[in-house]
Amino acid sequence: MKTLILVIIALTLHFQYRLWFGDASLSQIREYRARLEELTKDAQEKKERNDSLYAEVLDLRKGLETIEERARYELGMIKENETFFQVLE
């Protein structure tokens, strides 16, 4: 009977050690969950960015208005017979 109690106590201590300090301890699981949350958030942000870039590519493929708008905004281009006014504040 004493041997059985000692075995049960030894197993309990072993499992408690693994629970608190082992490879799959509670603190490690908490860290893994936090890391997973961070990676999920990062992946979502990148997916949204990719979606917006994909929509922009589709706009550029479909029409000349988008190309013209980008050329005017980014390169400062103007059409023929247009007058450019720069307002300084």
N, CA, C and O atoms as CSV, one atom per row, in Angstrom:
chain,resi,resn,atom,element,x,y,z
A,1,MET,N,N,0.830,-1.201,0.000
A,1,MET,CA,C,0.000,0.000,0.000
A,1,MET,C,C,0.869,1.258,0.000
A,1,MET,O,O,0.584,2.226,-0.705
A,2,LYS,N,N,1.950,1.223,0.816
A,2,LYS,CA,C,2.850,2.377,0.864
A,2,LYS,C,C,3.500,2.607,-0.493
A,2,LYS,O,O,3.708,3.750,-0.898
A,3,THR,N,N,3.816,1.539,-1.188
A,3,THR,CA,C,4.432,1.663,-2.503
A,3,THR,C,C,3.470,2.328,-3.484
A,3,THR,O,O,3.879,3.170,-4.284
A,4,LEU,N,N,2.209,1.953,-3.424
A,4,LEU,CA,C,1.201,2.539,-4.306
A,4,LEU,C,C,1.053,4.038,-4.041
A,4,LEU,O,O,0.938,4.829,-4.977
A,5,ILE,N,N,1.058,4.418,-2.787
A,5,ILE,CA,C,0.949,5.842,-2.438
A,5,ILE,C,C,2.173,6.607,-2.923
A,5,ILE,O,O,2.057,7.720,-3.436
A,6,LEU,N,N,3.363,5.996,-2.756
A,6,LEU,CA,C,4.589,6.647,-3.239
A,6,LEU,C,C,4.579,6.796,-4.760
A,6,LEU,O,O,5.008,7.825,-5.282
A,7,VAL,N,N,4.097,5.787,-5.470
A,7,VAL,CA,C,4.005,5.854,-6.937
A,7,VAL,C,C,3.030,6.948,-7.349
A,7,VAL,O,O,3.310,7.711,-8.273
A,8,ILE,N,N,1.897,7.031,-6.678
A,8,ILE,CA,C,0.907,8.062,-7.004
A,8,ILE,C,C,1.479,9.455,-6.727
A,8,ILE,O,O,1.294,10.371,-7.528
A,9,ILE,N,N,2.169,9.616,-5.602
A,9,ILE,CA,C,2.789,10.914,-5.285
A,9,ILE,C,C,3.865,11.252,-6.307
A,9,ILE,O,O,3.963,12.399,-6.741
A,10,ALA,N,N,4.669,10.279,-6.695
A,10,ALA,CA,C,5.730,10.513,-7.689
A,10,ALA,C,C,5.128,10.918,-9.032
A,10,ALA,O,O,5.609,11.850,-9.677
A,11,LEU,N,N,4.082,10.219,-9.449
A,11,LEU,CA,C,3.425,10.570,-10.717
A,11,LEU,C,C,2.796,11.958,-10.648
A,11,LEU,O,O,2.882,12.731,-11.603
A,12,THR,N,N,2.175,12.267,-9.538
A,12,THR,CA,C,1.566,13.597,-9.369
A,12,THR,C,C,2.631,14.679,-9.447
A,12,THR,O,O,2.441,15.689,-10.126
A,13,LEU,N,N,3.750,14.479,-8.758
A,13,LEU,CA,C,4.841,15.463,-8.817
A,13,LEU,C,C,5.416,15.583,-10.225
A,13,LEU,O,O,5.731,16.678,-10.692
A,14,HIS,N,N,5.544,14.448,-10.886
A,14,HIS,CA,C,6.067,14.463,-12.264
A,14,HIS,C,C,5.144,15.263,-13.190
A,14,HIS,O,O,5.603,16.108,-13.958
A,15,PHE,N,N,3.858,14.990,-13.108
A,15,PHE,CA,C,2.918,15.696,-13.982
A,15,PHE,C,C,2.797,17.168,-13.616
A,15,PHE,O,O,2.632,18.012,-14.496
A,16,GLN,N,N,2.876,17.483,-12.332
A,16,GLN,CA,C,2.845,18.886,-11.913
A,16,GLN,C,C,4.075,19.620,-12.434
A,16,GLN,O,O,3.973,20.763,-12.878
A,17,TYR,N,N,5.224,18.977,-12.383
A,17,TYR,CA,C,6.446,19.593,-12.904
A,17,TYR,C,C,6.292,19.877,-14.396
A,17,TYR,O,O,6.620,20.968,-14.863
A,18,ARG,N,N,5.795,18.898,-15.135
A,18,ARG,CA,C,5.601,19.092,-16.579
A,18,ARG,C,C,4.577,20.185,-16.852
A,18,ARG,O,O,4.711,20.936,-17.818
A,19,LEU,N,N,3.558,20.278,-16.006
A,19,LEU,CA,C,2.523,21.291,-16.199
A,19,LEU,C,C,3.080,22.696,-16.002
A,19,LEU,O,O,2.730,23.602,-16.759
A,20,TRP,N,N,3.927,22.897,-15.019
A,20,TRP,CA,C,4.409,24.237,-14.693
A,20,TRP,C,C,5.749,24.579,-15.336
A,20,TRP,O,O,5.995,25.747,-15.637
A,21,PHE,N,N,6.626,23.594,-15.557
A,21,PHE,CA,C,7.970,23.913,-16.030
A,21,PHE,C,C,8.404,23.136,-17.267
A,21,PHE,O,O,9.488,23.404,-17.783
A,22,GLY,N,N,7.635,22.212,-17.756
A,22,GLY,CA,C,8.050,21.338,-18.848
A,22,GLY,C,C,7.922,21.986,-20.220
A,22,GLY,O,O,7.739,23.197,-20.351
A,23,ASP,N,N,8.026,21.134,-21.237
A,23,ASP,CA,C,7.977,21.610,-22.624
A,23,ASP,C,C,6.636,22.229,-22.984
A,23,ASP,O,O,6.596,23.211,-23.726
A,24,ALA,N,N,5.571,21.698,-22.493
A,24,ALA,CA,C,4.249,22.229,-22.816
A,24,ALA,C,C,3.632,22.870,-21.570
A,24,ALA,O,O,2.470,22.622,-21.249
A,25,SER,N,N,4.401,23.677,-20.890
A,25,SER,CA,C,3.923,24.297,-19.653
A,25,SER,C,C,2.882,25.371,-19.955
A,25,SER,O,O,2.730,25.804,-21.097
A,26,LEU,N,N,2.186,25.784,-18.934
A,26,LEU,CA,C,1.140,26.788,-19.101
A,26,LEU,C,C,1.703,28.115,-19.588
A,26,LEU,O,O,1.089,28.769,-20.431
A,27,SER,N,N,2.860,28.524,-19.075
A,27,SER,CA,C,3.449,29.801,-19.511
A,27,SER,C,C,3.870,29.734,-20.972
A,27,SER,O,O,3.733,30.714,-21.705
A,28,GLN,N,N,4.379,28.591,-21.395
A,28,GLN,CA,C,4.777,28.445,-22.794
A,28,GLN,C,C,3.550,28.462,-23.711
A,28,GLN,O,O,3.594,29.037,-24.799
A,29,ILE,N,N,2.486,27.849,-23.281
A,29,ILE,CA,C,1.250,27.865,-24.075
A,29,ILE,C,C,0.737,29.293,-24.201
A,29,ILE,O,O,0.272,29.694,-25.268
A,30,ARG,N,N,0.819,30.069,-23.110
A,30,ARG,CA,C,0.410,31.471,-23.148
A,30,ARG,C,C,1.258,32.257,-24.148
A,30,ARG,O,O,0.732,33.070,-24.909
A,31,GLU,N,N,2.566,32.015,-24.146
A,31,GLU,CA,C,3.457,32.685,-25.093
A,31,GLU,C,C,3.114,32.302,-26.527
A,31,GLU,O,O,3.098,33.156,-27.414
A,32,TYR,N,N,2.839,31.022,-26.757
A,32,TYR,CA,C,2.485,30.571,-28.099
A,32,TYR,C,C,1.186,31.207,-28.578
A,32,TYR,O,O,1.062,31.578,-29.745
A,33,ARG,N,N,0.230,31.328,-27.684
A,33,ARG,CA,C,-1.046,31.953,-28.069
A,33,ARG,C,C,-0.842,33.424,-28.405
A,33,ARG,O,O,-1.421,33.923,-29.370
A,34,ALA,N,N,-0.022,34.128,-27.615
A,34,ALA,CA,C,0.247,35.541,-27.894
A,34,ALA,C,C,0.953,35.685,-29.240
A,34,ALA,O,O,0.631,36.578,-30.023
A,35,ARG,N,N,1.907,34.811,-29.504
A,35,ARG,CA,C,2.630,34.857,-30.783
A,35,ARG,C,C,1.697,34.554,-31.943
A,35,ARG,O,O,1.777,35.186,-32.996
A,36,LEU,N,N,0.804,33.576,-31.746
A,36,LEU,CA,C,-0.162,33.232,-32.786
A,36,LEU,C,C,-1.086,34.407,-33.069
A,36,LEU,O,O,-1.395,34.691,-34.227
A,37,GLU,N,N,-1.525,35.088,-32.025
A,37,GLU,CA,C,-2.378,36.266,-32.190
A,37,GLU,C,C,-1.649,37.353,-32.981
A,37,GLU,O,O,-2.222,37.978,-33.873
A,38,GLU,N,N,-0.385,37.568,-32.641
A,38,GLU,CA,C,0.421,38.577,-33.329
A,38,GLU,C,C,0.599,38.220,-34.802
A,38,GLU,O,O,0.468,39.079,-35.675
A,39,LEU,N,N,0.895,36.966,-35.073
A,39,LEU,CA,C,1.076,36.531,-36.459
A,39,LEU,C,C,-0.229,36.598,-37.243
A,39,LEU,O,O,-0.223,36.942,-38.425
A,40,THR,N,N,-1.339,36.277,-36.602
A,40,THR,CA,C,-2.634,36.354,-37.263
A,40,THR,C,C,-2.966,37.796,-37.631
A,40,THR,O,O,-3.464,38.068,-38.723
A,41,LYS,N,N,-2.685,38.720,-36.708
A,41,LYS,CA,C,-2.934,40.134,-36.968
A,41,LYS,C,C,-2.049,40.627,-38.114
A,41,LYS,O,O,-2.508,41.357,-38.992
A,42,ASP,N,N,-0.782,40.223,-38.096
A,42,ASP,CA,C,0.148,40.623,-39.155
A,42,ASP,C,C,-0.292,40.065,-40.509
A,42,ASP,O,O,-0.231,40.760,-41.523
A,43,ALA,N,N,-0.732,38.817,-40.517
A,43,ALA,CA,C,-1.199,38.208,-41.768
A,43,ALA,C,C,-2.443,38.920,-42.291
A,43,ALA,O,O,-2.584,39.109,-43.499
A,44,GLN,N,N,-3.338,39.313,-41.401
A,44,GLN,CA,C,-4.550,40.032,-41.814
A,44,GLN,C,C,-4.198,41.380,-42.421
A,44,GLN,O,O,-4.769,41.771,-43.439
A,45,GLU,N,N,-3.254,42.097,-41.800
A,45,GLU,CA,C,-2.835,43.395,-42.339
A,45,GLU,C,C,-2.222,43.226,-43.724
A,45,GLU,O,O,-2.494,44.016,-44.628
A,46,LYS,N,N,-1.400,42.203,-43.887
A,46,LYS,CA,C,-0.775,41.969,-45.193
A,46,LYS,C,C,-1.798,41.541,-46.230
A,46,LYS,O,O,-1.676,41.891,-47.404
A,47,LYS,N,N,-2.808,40.784,-45.807
A,47,LYS,CA,C,-3.857,40.394,-46.740
A,47,LYS,C,C,-4.646,41.609,-47.210
A,47,LYS,O,O,-4.969,41.720,-48.393
A,48,GLU,N,N,-4.960,42.522,-46.289
A,48,GLU,CA,C,-5.676,43.744,-46.664
A,48,GLU,C,C,-4.829,44.587,-47.617
A,48,GLU,O,O,-5.347,45.142,-48.586
A,49,ARG,N,N,-3.538,44.680,-47.344
A,49,ARG,CA,C,-2.639,45.444,-48.228
A,49,ARG,C,C,-2.585,44.798,-49.617
A,49,ARG,O,O,-2.642,45.498,-50.628
A,50,ASN,N,N,-2.475,43.477,-49.668
A,50,ASN,CA,C,-2.451,42.780,-50.952
A,50,ASN,C,C,-3.749,42.978,-51.712
A,50,ASN,O,O,-3.734,43.161,-52.929
A,51,ASP,N,N,-4.873,42.943,-51.008
A,51,ASP,CA,C,-6.166,43.163,-51.659
A,51,ASP,C,C,-6.257,44.552,-52.270
A,51,ASP,O,O,-6.759,44.714,-53.382
A,52,SER,N,N,-5.769,45.562,-51.537
A,52,SER,CA,C,-5.821,46.923,-52.080
A,52,SER,C,C,-4.888,47.066,-53.277
A,52,SER,O,O,-5.226,47.740,-54.250
A,53,LEU,N,N,-3.710,46.432,-53.212
A,53,LEU,CA,C,-2.799,46.476,-54.362
A,53,LEU,C,C,-3.393,45.755,-55.569
A,53,LEU,O,O,-3.242,46.208,-56.704
A,54,TYR,N,N,-4.063,44.642,-55.323
A,54,TYR,CA,C,-4.691,43.909,-56.407
A,54,TYR,C,C,-5.794,44.737,-57.050
A,54,TYR,O,O,-5.933,44.750,-58.273
A,55,ALA,N,N,-6.581,45.430,-56.224
A,55,ALA,CA,C,-7.634,46.292,-56.765
A,55,ALA,C,C,-7.025,47.425,-57.581
A,55,ALA,O,O,-7.566,47.806,-58.619
A,56,GLU,N,N,-5.916,47.956,-57.122
A,56,GLU,CA,C,-5.243,49.032,-57.862
A,56,GLU,C,C,-4.720,48.523,-59.204
A,56,GLU,O,O,-4.812,49.223,-60.213
A,57,VAL,N,N,-4.180,47.323,-59.217
A,57,VAL,CA,C,-3.694,46.734,-60.474
A,57,VAL,C,C,-4.849,46.540,-61.442
A,57,VAL,O,O,-4.715,46.823,-62.632
A,58,LEU,N,N,-5.991,46.055,-60.938
A,58,LEU,CA,C,-7.156,45.886,-61.816
A,58,LEU,C,C,-7.619,47.221,-62.374
A,58,LEU,O,O,-7.987,47.302,-63.546
A,59,ASP,N,N,-7.608,48.280,-61.553
A,59,ASP,CA,C,-7.980,49.614,-62.036
A,59,ASP,C,C,-7.038,50.081,-63.128
A,59,ASP,O,O,-7.468,50.651,-64.131
A,60,LEU,N,N,-5.747,49.836,-62.928
A,60,LEU,CA,C,-4.767,50.266,-63.929
A,60,LEU,C,C,-4.925,49.494,-65.232
A,60,LEU,O,O,-4.691,50.051,-66.304
A,61,ARG,N,N,-5.309,48.256,-65.165
A,61,ARG,CA,C,-5.498,47.453,-66.376
A,61,ARG,C,C,-6.767,47.852,-67.129
A,61,ARG,O,O,-6.816,47.759,-68.356
A,62,LYS,N,N,-7.789,48.296,-66.401
A,62,LYS,CA,C,-9.084,48.544,-67.026
A,62,LYS,C,C,-9.172,49.905,-67.716
A,62,LYS,O,O,-9.672,49.990,-68.838
A,63,GLY,N,N,-8.703,50.952,-67.078
A,63,GLY,CA,C,-8.993,52.252,-67.654
A,63,GLY,C,C,-7.814,53.202,-67.675
A,63,GLY,O,O,-6.851,53.071,-66.920
A,64,LEU,N,N,-7.933,54.164,-68.575
A,64,LEU,CA,C,-6.887,55.161,-68.710
A,64,LEU,C,C,-7.029,56.267,-67.671
A,64,LEU,O,O,-6.068,56.988,-67.400
A,65,GLU,N,N,-8.208,56.405,-67.090
A,65,GLU,CA,C,-8.408,57.474,-66.100
A,65,GLU,C,C,-7.495,57.282,-64.891
A,65,GLU,O,O,-6.943,58.247,-64.362
A,66,THR,N,N,-7.345,56.055,-64.469
A,66,THR,CA,C,-6.492,55.782,-63.316
A,66,THR,C,C,-5.039,56.076,-63.645
A,66,THR,O,O,-4.312,56.638,-62.826
A,67,ILE,N,N,-4.621,55.698,-64.835
A,67,ILE,CA,C,-3.238,55.978,-65.256
A,67,ILE,C,C,-3.018,57.475,-65.344
A,67,ILE,O,O,-1.987,57.985,-64.906
A,68,GLU,N,N,-3.979,58.172,-65.906
A,68,GLU,CA,C,-3.869,59.628,-66.024
A,68,GLU,C,C,-3.820,60.279,-64.644
A,68,GLU,O,O,-3.027,61.191,-64.410
A,69,GLU,N,N,-4.656,59.814,-63.747
A,69,GLU,CA,C,-4.687,60.371,-62.391
A,69,GLU,C,C,-3.348,60.175,-61.692
A,69,GLU,O,O,-2.845,61.091,-61.043
A,70,ARG,N,N,-2.771,58.985,-61.822
A,70,ARG,CA,C,-1.471,58.723,-61.193
A,70,ARG,C,C,-0.370,59.565,-61.830
A,70,ARG,O,O,0.516,60.059,-61.134
A,71,ALA,N,N,-0.425,59.727,-63.144
A,71,ALA,CA,C,0.593,60.532,-63.824
A,71,ALA,C,C,0.500,61.989,-63.381
A,71,ALA,O,O,1.523,62.646,-63.191
A,72,ARG,N,N,-0.708,62.491,-63.218
A,72,ARG,CA,C,-0.867,63.878,-62.767
A,72,ARG,C,C,-0.399,64.043,-61.324
A,72,ARG,O,O,0.298,65.003,-60.997
A,73,TYR,N,N,-0.783,63.106,-60.467
A,73,TYR,CA,C,-0.485,63.239,-59.041
A,73,TYR,C,C,0.995,62.983,-58.739
A,73,TYR,O,O,1.634,63.762,-58.032
A,74,GLU,N,N,1.528,61.894,-59.277
A,74,GLU,CA,C,2.881,61.496,-58.917
A,74,GLU,C,C,3.951,62.164,-59.772
A,74,GLU,O,O,5.045,62.438,-59.280
A,75,LEU,N,N,3.656,62.432,-61.044
A,75,LEU,CA,C,4.672,62.966,-61.949
A,75,LEU,C,C,4.453,64.430,-62.305
A,75,LEU,O,O,5.310,65.054,-62.931
A,76,GLY,N,N,3.319,64.974,-61.913
A,76,GLY,CA,C,3.044,66.375,-62.211
A,76,GLY,C,C,2.771,66.644,-63.677
A,76,GLY,O,O,3.043,67.743,-64.159
A,77,MET,N,N,2.251,65.687,-64.383
A,77,MET,CA,C,2.005,65.851,-65.816
A,77,MET,C,C,0.714,66.634,-66.041
A,77,MET,O,O,-0.228,66.563,-65.252
A,78,ILE,N,N,0.702,67.383,-67.148
A,78,ILE,CA,C,-0.496,68.121,-67.542
A,78,ILE,C,C,-0.792,67.804,-69.003
A,78,ILE,O,O,0.097,67.415,-69.760
A,79,LYS,N,N,-2.066,67.979,-69.390
A,79,LYS,CA,C,-2.465,67.719,-70.774
A,79,LYS,C,C,-2.049,68.877,-71.663
A,79,LYS,O,O,-1.676,69.956,-71.203
A,80,GLU,N,N,-2.128,68.609,-72.932
A,80,GLU,CA,C,-1.865,69.662,-73.912
A,80,GLU,C,C,-2.949,70.724,-73.815
A,80,GLU,O,O,-4.120,70.393,-73.626
A,81,ASN,N,N,-2.586,71.971,-73.938
A,81,ASN,CA,C,-3.490,73.118,-73.869
A,81,ASN,C,C,-4.091,73.316,-72.474
A,81,ASN,O,O,-5.121,73.978,-72.349
A,82,GLU,N,N,-3.489,72.772,-71.445
A,82,GLU,CA,C,-3.918,73.027,-70.079
A,82,GLU,C,C,-2.960,74.017,-69.451
A,82,GLU,O,O,-1.789,74.105,-69.821
A,83,THR,N,N,-3.491,74.763,-68.484
A,83,THR,CA,C,-2.657,75.716,-67.769
A,83,THR,C,C,-2.490,75.203,-66.340
A,83,THR,O,O,-3.459,74.812,-65.690
A,84,PHE,N,N,-1.264,75.211,-65.872
A,84,PHE,CA,C,-0.959,74.713,-64.534
A,84,PHE,C,C,-0.848,75.909,-63.593
A,84,PHE,O,O,-0.094,76.846,-63.854
A,85,PHE,N,N,-1.605,75.870,-62.498
A,85,PHE,CA,C,-1.530,76.906,-61.480
A,85,PHE,C,C,-1.046,76.255,-60.196
A,85,PHE,O,O,-1.591,75.239,-59.765
A,86,GLN,N,N,-0.024,76.840,-59.585
A,86,GLN,CA,C,0.458,76.357,-58.306
A,86,GLN,C,C,0.130,77.390,-57.253
A,86,GLN,O,O,0.544,78.544,-57.357
A,87,VAL,N,N,-0.612,76.982,-56.239
A,87,VAL,CA,C,-1.016,77.897,-55.176
A,87,VAL,C,C,-0.112,77.651,-53.978
A,87,VAL,O,O,-0.029,76.536,-53.462
A,88,LEU,N,N,0.563,78.711,-53.545
A,88,LEU,CA,C,1.429,78.596,-52.363
A,88,LEU,C,C,0.727,79.258,-51.189
A,88,LEU,O,O,0.177,80.352,-51.315
A,89,GLU,N,N,0.749,78.599,-50.072
A,89,GLU,CA,C,0.093,79.161,-48.896
A,89,GLU,C,C,1.110,79.607,-47.886
A,89,GLU,O,O,0.745,80.110,-46.823
